[in-house]
Amino acid sequence: MRLPLLASLVLFVVNIAVDFYLWRRIRSASRKPLWPKVQMISVIALNVCLLLVICLPKRRGSDPGLEWIMWALYAYFSVYIPKCIVVIFDLIGGLPRLWKARRTGWLTVAGSVIAAVVFCAMWWGALINRYNIDVRSVEIAIPDLPESFDGYTIAQLSDLHVGTYGSDTAFVAEVVDRVNSLDADVVAFTGDLVNRRTSELKPFVAPLSRLRGRDGVYSILGNHDYGDYYSWPSSDAKRANLDDLKAMQRAMGWRMLNNSTEMLRRGNDSIALIGVENVGDPPFKTYGDLDEAYPALGDSVVKILLSHNPAHWDEDIKDSPDKNIALTLSGHTHAMQISAFGLSPAALRYPTWGGLYSDDDCHQLYVNIGIGEVAIPARVGATPEITLITLRRK
């Protein structure tokens, strides 16, 4: 799979227009020939990056090759987005010339400053913030929670996407240490352990095997775990890849909830921990079956559901009085790896993109924005998250 032809052509046309405009402005404003030459060199280098990204295969390429493509595409956008900002502000600043007034020079300066901030923020997200860890503590009140589970803690992590880190296990090992330091009663991983293939997981088996919760480590599958983003030579090869992923998780000591339920017990009390395979809206495939995982959804048992995509909660659980599921834990959105001041472009795609949500029927959802990355090797805001959830009796 390559970048769509139409999108590539649009990018190329925008490139030419933006770079030609900047070249003319730089040449007219600068007395030194150096700066127009610098502009032209950057144009050539960035368009070579774009051409390689367009031409190289994505589904059957090697993992290092895919990583290189991610960085090339990110470098391209980290320059062209600021360039577009400068051009837009400069064009607005030049509008007074239509009625023979002077150009508004401060707008060009403001655009240049904003462009510089955006450029720095993008590379801060790629080189620094993607390796930060935000531990969020959340208390969630649940009606009729058994008394012995008042204060019960769940450490949730999601969307590790270990393939993004190649063979460098240092950050994942740090994530494991931070989770273990929370001393949670149970650890819940809500899907997307790999990007495309189980082979990505091999360097990370050792650090992830150290993950601990007093009642165990439970996991579910996310949309990336099924191998749907790789061109397999046969359906048997794809099925073997998924079987290997399940086997490796078992070897790590993780208990997978593939449309199944585990009862967590404290003395004579218990709550149900339900896990479903991926359930999502298009284009994401649905493999999960909630009725198979727990047939009596309307009974009085307090239930906590692990479901990778929060769309499952929005579409099937929210405002459904026949489904007595007190809390759903999801991931998937990554906050699109961009957020600032509580806002994220993910809100345009997902009404429940990060944090705690509830309806009027005592259904609650917590969306963890994940640890790893896909598509772009950066987190501009949207700092990698570990969530420590404390259950409270309501």
Secondary structure as UniProt FT lines:
FT   HELIX           5..29
FT   HELIX           34..55
FT   HELIX           63..93
FT   HELIX           95..99
FT   HELIX           105..127
FT   HELIX           129..131
FT   STRAND          134..142
FT   TURN            143..144
FT   HELIX           147..149
FT   TURN            150..151
FT   STRAND          153..157
FT   HELIX           162..165
FT   TURN            166..167
FT   HELIX           170..181
FT   STRAND          186..189
FT   HELIX           198..204
FT   HELIX           205..208
FT   TURN            209..210
FT   TURN            214..215
FT   STRAND          217..219
FT   HELIX           223..226
FT   TURN            228..229
FT   HELIX           235..251
FT   TURN            252..253
FT   STRAND          254..256
FT   STRAND          260..266
FT   TURN            267..268
FT   STRAND          269..275
FT   TURN            282..283
FT   HELIX           290..293
FT   TURN            297..298
FT   STRAND          303..306
FT   HELIX           311..312
FT   HELIX           313..317
FT   TURN            318..319
FT   TURN            321..322
FT   STRAND          327..330
FT   HELIX           334..337
FT   TURN            341..342
FT   HELIX           345..348
FT   STRAND          355..358
FT   TURN            360..361
FT   STRAND          364..367
FT   STRAND          385..393
//
